[in-house]
Amino acid sequence: MGSDFDIREYKKELRLRFKAVRTGMTAEEKQLSDEKIFQRIIASSAYNSTDMILTYVSTAIEVDTIKLINQALADGKRVAVPRCISGTRLMDFYFITSMDDLETGTFSVLEPVEEKCEKAYDVDSALCIIPGLSFDMNGFRLGYGGGYYDRFLSAHPYMHRMGICYCSCTVQKLISGRFDTPVNTLVTEKYLKKMKNAVGR
């Protein structure tokens, strides 16, 4: 990379590219891919060996997590989802018992109702389901640019981090920074890939 390389511009272009890929999927393609990813998650040892799931609440262009949330609750697992802390780039996770515990929050994403839900503190034994516009074959991710997950993951380096993404949005290698934390496992509709060099379970 030359001295005039702008990583912000690089990431901006990639975000536009992968958002276009996702919005270009038909409803049938997305539903089929979501189902295959869901089945791979619930069949994984990471899912079956934990009683706690941390997961984002999906939006229209993301891999669906609503079915996963309901399944994990039905399986008797504790499920926590993120709530952004106002005025910061930080987030806390709160346990929910159903989708009724959610309200529209930051960025129009469903978040837990703070008054109804218990904050999750000891989460190192959890499986953390991580969103990303793209992941590479080393487990590094391209997020949405807010830095919320980067900050959260750096504070909890030993939990099992599972990235979920459409295969069409994966690449061989992303340019990553020294503070980027790779996932332990990457799940797409076509495969589950375990990363050899990622810290954590």
Secondary structure, 3 states (H helix, E strand, C coil): CCCCCCHHHHHHHHHHHHHHHHHCCCHHHHHHHHHHHHHHHHHCHHHHCCCEEEECCCCCCCCCCHHHHHHHHHCCCEEEEEEECCCCCCEEEEEECCHHHEEECHHHCEEECCCCCEECCCCCCCEEEECCCEEECCCCEECCCCCHHHHHHHHCCCCEEEEECCHHHEECCCCCCCCCCCCCEEECCCCEEECCCCCCC
